[in-house]
């Protein structure tokens, strides 16, 4: 775990002041293994749950309504039409490492979380999902399980409801909540209407059944979840998924916060740590030959990063 500790110490003490990061960037520093706000509640009549067969679920996926890909500029999403722009290359690297790991173990459902709020977990989840969906033959689902502060609907500029809370509450069908992003093999499930009992919904048998069902129909199922120290939601989701990525931010996240967050997860479940908030020069002083002359870019207050793995 020495590399994780090194990453966390840099996140906590590497800068005397909280940096003003530029556009999000991610760099892989070590190998994966030695061997290689909220919308209103939707109103609908209650529906009965049933375990869908693969054929029925496949039909729902094929008939999913399509949405255009028009994210706001401040979302800083990977642009499939401009593969050379940051942070596309960095997330392709992350994608490659995860796909390599997938060949050695059963890994399809992935929780993306953080120790504390505002560390870039939604940014990481969305960009990783887009990057995976750009691969030919890969079908990817991005699901917003942060029922307390949903963000996927804002990032993709779509309605929050109907979504997962409506489905789990029995007010929407699976076909109502799956949407496909035009031009990508990427599907979305938004969080849904606000509820007073998010953790109770996640404890329902239907939640695990849903994750198990979509796992069989998608190459990657990426869950955006609440921070570990803010609620028990991420801990529960991690227990029913294959792996977890923890996002922290340089100059903001403390070593103590992550040291308290990690023990709440199964040790074998944590795949790695994403450290956000690095300045451009910190990441590119060794790799500037890959990119032409540096261009002035707008600053972003919450996303930029370097990826460390244990």
C-alpha positions as CSV (number, residue, x, y, z in Angstrom):
1,X,0.0,0.0,0.0
2,X,3.1,2.2,-0.1
3,X,2.1,3.9,-3.4
4,X,-1.4,4.7,-2.0
5,X,0.2,6.3,1.1
6,X,2.6,8.3,-1.1
7,X,-0.4,9.5,-3.2
8,X,-2.4,10.5,-0.2
9,X,0.4,12.3,1.5
10,X,0.9,14.3,-1.7
11,X,-2.8,15.0,-1.8
12,X,-2.8,16.3,1.7
13,X,0.6,18.1,2.0
14,X,2.0,18.5,-1.5
15,X,0.9,22.2,-1.8
16,X,1.0,24.9,0.8
17,X,-2.1,26.4,-0.7
18,X,-5.0,24.8,-2.4
19,X,-4.1,24.9,-6.1
20,X,-6.1,26.5,-8.9
21,X,-6.2,23.5,-11.2
22,X,-6.6,23.7,-14.9
23,X,-8.5,21.3,-17.2
24,X,-8.7,17.8,-15.8
25,X,-5.7,15.6,-16.6
26,X,-4.9,12.1,-15.4
27,X,-1.6,10.2,-15.5
28,X,-0.9,6.6,-14.5
29,X,2.2,6.3,-12.3
30,X,2.2,2.6,-11.4
31,X,0.8,-0.7,-12.6
32,X,-2.4,-2.2,-11.6
33,X,-0.8,-5.4,-10.4
34,X,2.5,-7.2,-10.1
35,X,1.4,-9.7,-12.7
36,X,0.8,-7.5,-15.4
37,X,-29.9,20.4,-7.5
38,X,-32.3,17.7,-7.3
39,X,-35.5,17.3,-9.5
40,X,-38.9,16.8,-7.9
41,X,-40.3,13.4,-7.4
42,X,-41.9,11.8,-10.4
43,X,-45.6,11.1,-10.1
44,X,-46.7,7.8,-11.5
45,X,-48.8,4.8,-10.6
46,X,-46.9,2.1,-8.7
47,X,-45.5,-0.7,-10.8
48,X,-44.8,-4.3,-9.8
49,X,-41.2,-5.5,-9.8
50,X,-40.2,-8.6,-11.7
51,X,-36.9,-10.1,-12.5
52,X,-36.3,-9.5,-16.2
53,X,-34.8,-12.2,-18.4
54,X,-31.9,-11.3,-20.6
55,X,-34.0,-11.2,-23.7
56,X,-36.5,-8.7,-22.1
57,X,-33.7,-6.5,-20.7
58,X,-32.0,-6.6,-24.1
59,X,-35.1,-5.4,-25.7
60,X,-35.4,-2.5,-23.3
61,X,-31.8,-1.5,-24.0
62,X,-32.3,-1.7,-27.8
63,X,-35.4,0.5,-27.5
64,X,-33.9,3.0,-25.1
65,X,-34.7,6.6,-26.0
66,X,-31.8,8.6,-27.4
67,X,-30.5,11.9,-26.1
68,X,-28.1,14.3,-27.8
69,X,-24.6,14.8,-26.4
70,X,-24.5,18.4,-25.5
71,X,-22.7,18.8,-22.1
72,X,-22.1,22.3,-20.7
73,X,-18.6,23.6,-21.1
74,X,-18.0,23.6,-17.3
75,X,-18.6,19.8,-17.2
76,X,-15.1,19.3,-18.8
77,X,-16.2,16.0,-20.4
78,X,-14.1,14.1,-22.9
79,X,-15.2,15.2,-26.4
80,X,-15.3,12.2,-28.8
81,X,-15.0,14.6,-31.7
82,X,-11.7,15.9,-30.4
83,X,-9.7,12.9,-29.2
84,X,-6.5,14.9,-28.8
85,X,-7.8,17.3,-26.3
86,X,-7.3,16.9,-22.5
87,X,-8.4,15.0,-20.6
88,X,-9.1,12.4,-23.3
89,X,-5.6,10.8,-23.4
90,X,-5.4,10.5,-19.6
91,X,-8.8,8.7,-19.4
92,X,-7.8,6.4,-22.3
93,X,-4.8,5.4,-20.1
94,X,-7.1,4.7,-17.2
95,X,-9.5,2.8,-19.4
96,X,-6.6,0.6,-20.7
97,X,-5.4,-0.3,-17.2
98,X,-8.9,-1.2,-16.1
99,X,-9.6,-3.3,-19.2
100,X,-6.3,-5.1,-18.6
101,X,-7.4,-5.9,-15.1
102,X,-10.8,-7.0,-16.4
103,X,-9.0,-9.8,-18.3
104,X,-7.6,-11.3,-15.0
105,X,-10.7,-11.1,-12.8
106,X,-14.4,-10.7,-12.8
107,X,-14.8,-6.9,-13.1
108,X,-17.8,-5.2,-14.6
109,X,-19.5,-3.2,-11.9
110,X,-17.4,-0.3,-10.6
111,X,-18.2,2.2,-7.9
112,X,-16.6,5.7,-8.2
113,X,-16.6,7.5,-4.8
114,X,-14.5,9.9,-2.7
115,X,-13.7,10.4,0.9
116,X,-15.4,13.8,1.1
117,X,-17.6,16.0,-1.2
118,X,-16.3,18.1,-4.1
119,X,-13.3,16.0,-5.0
120,X,-14.2,15.1,-8.6
121,X,-15.9,11.7,-8.4
122,X,-18.7,12.6,-10.8
123,X,-16.2,14.1,-13.2
124,X,-14.2,10.9,-13.1
125,X,-17.2,8.6,-13.4
126,X,-18.6,10.4,-16.4
127,X,-15.3,10.7,-18.3
128,X,-14.4,7.1,-17.6
129,X,-17.8,6.0,-18.9
130,X,-17.4,8.1,-22.1
131,X,-13.9,6.8,-22.7
132,X,-15.0,3.1,-22.3
133,X,-18.0,3.7,-24.6
134,X,-15.7,4.9,-27.4
135,X,-14.2,1.4,-27.8
136,X,-15.8,-0.6,-30.5
137,X,-18.0,-3.3,-29.1
138,X,-18.1,-1.9,-25.6
139,X,-21.5,-1.2,-24.1
140,X,-21.3,1.0,-21.0
141,X,-23.9,2.1,-18.4
142,X,-23.3,5.2,-16.2
143,X,-25.7,5.1,-13.2
144,X,-26.2,8.0,-10.8
145,X,-26.5,6.3,-7.3
146,X,-25.8,9.6,-5.5
147,X,-29.4,10.2,-4.6
148,X,-28.5,13.0,-2.1
149,X,-26.6,15.2,-4.6
150,X,-27.2,13.8,-8.1
151,X,-24.9,15.2,-10.9
152,X,-25.3,13.0,-14.0
153,X,-28.4,14.8,-15.1
154,X,-26.6,18.1,-14.9
155,X,-23.5,16.9,-16.7
156,X,-25.6,15.6,-19.6
157,X,-28.3,18.2,-19.4
158,X,-31.2,15.9,-19.0
159,X,-34.1,15.5,-16.5
160,X,-33.2,13.9,-13.2
161,X,-36.6,12.1,-13.0
162,X,-37.7,9.5,-13.7
163,X,-34.6,7.7,-12.5
164,X,-33.3,5.2,-10.1
165,X,-35.3,6.3,-7.0
166,X,-38.5,6.2,-9.0
167,X,-37.7,2.7,-10.2
168,X,-36.7,1.4,-6.8
169,X,-39.7,3.1,-5.3
170,X,-42.0,1.3,-7.7
171,X,-43.1,4.4,-9.7
172,X,-41.2,3.7,-13.0
173,X,-40.2,0.8,-15.1
174,X,-36.7,0.0,-16.2
175,X,-37.6,1.1,-19.7
176,X,-38.6,4.5,-18.3
177,X,-35.2,5.2,-16.8
178,X,-32.6,4.0,-19.4
179,X,-31.4,6.6,-22.0
180,X,-28.8,6.2,-24.7
181,X,-26.3,9.0,-25.6
182,X,-26.4,9.7,-29.4
183,X,-23.2,8.7,-31.2
184,X,-21.9,6.6,-28.3
185,X,-22.6,3.1,-27.0
186,X,-23.2,4.8,-23.6
187,X,-26.4,4.5,-21.6
188,X,-27.5,6.6,-18.6
189,X,-29.6,6.1,-15.5
190,X,-30.2,9.4,-13.6
191,X,-30.8,9.5,-9.9
192,X,-34.5,10.2,-10.0
193,X,-36.7,12.3,-7.8
194,X,-35.6,13.3,-4.3
195,X,-36.3,10.9,-1.5
196,X,-36.0,11.1,2.3
197,X,-34.6,7.6,2.6
198,X,-31.8,7.0,0.1
199,X,-30.1,4.3,2.1
200,X,-33.3,2.4,2.6
201,X,-33.8,2.3,-1.2
202,X,-30.3,0.9,-1.7
203,X,-31.0,-1.8,0.9
204,X,-33.9,-3.1,-1.1
205,X,-33.5,-6.5,-2.8
206,X,-34.5,-4.8,-6.1
207,X,-31.3,-2.6,-6.0
208,X,-29.0,-5.6,-5.9
209,X,-31.2,-7.4,-8.5
210,X,-30.9,-4.4,-10.8
211,X,-27.2,-4.2,-10.6
212,X,-26.9,-8.0,-11.2
213,X,-29.2,-7.8,-14.2
214,X,-27.5,-4.9,-15.9
215,X,-24.1,-6.5,-15.2
216,X,-25.0,-9.3,-17.6
217,X,-25.9,-6.9,-20.4
218,X,-23.1,-4.3,-20.2
219,X,-19.3,-4.5,-20.5
220,X,-19.0,-1.8,-17.8
221,X,-21.5,-0.6,-15.2
222,X,-20.1,2.6,-13.6
223,X,-21.8,3.9,-10.4
224,X,-21.4,7.4,-9.2
225,X,-22.0,7.2,-5.5
226,X,-22.0,9.6,-2.5
227,X,-18.7,10.3,-0.5
228,X,-17.7,7.6,2.0
229,X,-17.6,9.9,5.0
230,X,-20.8,11.6,4.3
231,X,-23.1,8.6,4.1
232,X,-23.1,4.8,4.2
233,X,-24.4,4.6,0.6
234,X,-21.0,4.0,-1.1
235,X,-20.1,1.3,1.5
236,X,-23.2,-0.6,0.7
237,X,-22.8,-0.2,-3.1
238,X,-19.2,-1.3,-2.9
239,X,-20.3,-4.5,-1.2
240,X,-22.4,-5.5,-4.1
241,X,-20.1,-4.4,-6.9
242,X,-16.8,-5.8,-8.3
243,X,-14.5,-2.9,-7.6
244,X,-14.1,0.6,-6.2
245,X,-12.1,3.7,-7.2
246,X,-11.6,6.5,-4.6
247,X,-11.2,10.0,-5.8
248,X,-9.3,12.6,-3.7
249,X,-8.1,16.1,-4.4
250,X,-4.7,17.7,-3.9
251,X,-4.7,20.4,-1.4
252,X,-8.2,19.6,-0.1
253,X,-8.4,16.0,0.9
254,X,-6.5,15.1,4.1
255,X,-4.6,11.9,4.6
256,X,-6.7,11.3,7.7
257,X,-9.9,11.5,5.8
258,X,-8.9,8.8,3.3
259,X,-7.3,6.7,6.0
260,X,-10.7,6.7,7.7
261,X,-12.6,6.0,4.5
262,X,-10.7,3.1,3.2
263,X,-11.2,0.7,6.1
264,X,-14.9,0.9,5.5
265,X,-14.4,-1.0,2.3
266,X,-13.2,-4.5,1.6
267,X,-9.4,-4.3,1.0
268,X,-9.7,-6.5,-2.1
269,X,-12.5,-4.2,-3.5
270,X,-10.4,-1.0,-3.7
271,X,-8.8,-0.9,-7.2
272,X,-7.0,2.4,-6.8
273,X,-7.0,6.1,-6.0
274,X,-7.5,9.0,-8.4
275,X,-5.8,12.2,-7.1
276,X,-7.2,15.4,-8.6
277,X,-6.0,18.9,-8.5
278,X,-2.5,18.8,-10.0
279,X,-1.2,21.7,-12.0
280,X,-0.6,21.2,-15.7
281,X,3.2,21.4,-15.3
282,X,3.2,18.8,-12.6
283,X,1.8,16.3,-15.0
284,X,3.3,17.3,-18.3
285,X,6.9,18.3,-17.6
286,X,8.0,14.8,-18.5
287,X,5.6,14.2,-21.4
288,X,5.4,17.5,-23.2
289,X,6.7,15.8,-26.4
290,X,3.3,14.2,-26.8
291,X,1.5,17.5,-27.1
292,X,2.4,20.6,-29.1
293,X,3.1,24.0,-27.5
294,X,1.2,24.7,-24.4
295,X,-2.0,26.6,-24.8
296,X,-3.6,28.9,-22.4
297,X,-6.7,27.1,-20.9
298,X,-9.4,28.2,-18.6
299,X,-9.1,27.3,-14.9
300,X,-11.6,24.9,-13.3
301,X,-12.2,24.9,-9.6
302,X,-12.8,21.3,-9.1
303,X,-11.1,18.9,-11.5
304,X,-7.7,18.0,-12.6
305,X,-5.7,15.0,-11.7
306,X,-3.0,12.4,-11.4
307,X,-3.9,8.7,-11.0
308,X,-2.0,6.6,-8.6
309,X,-2.5,2.8,-8.1
310,X,-1.5,0.5,-5.2
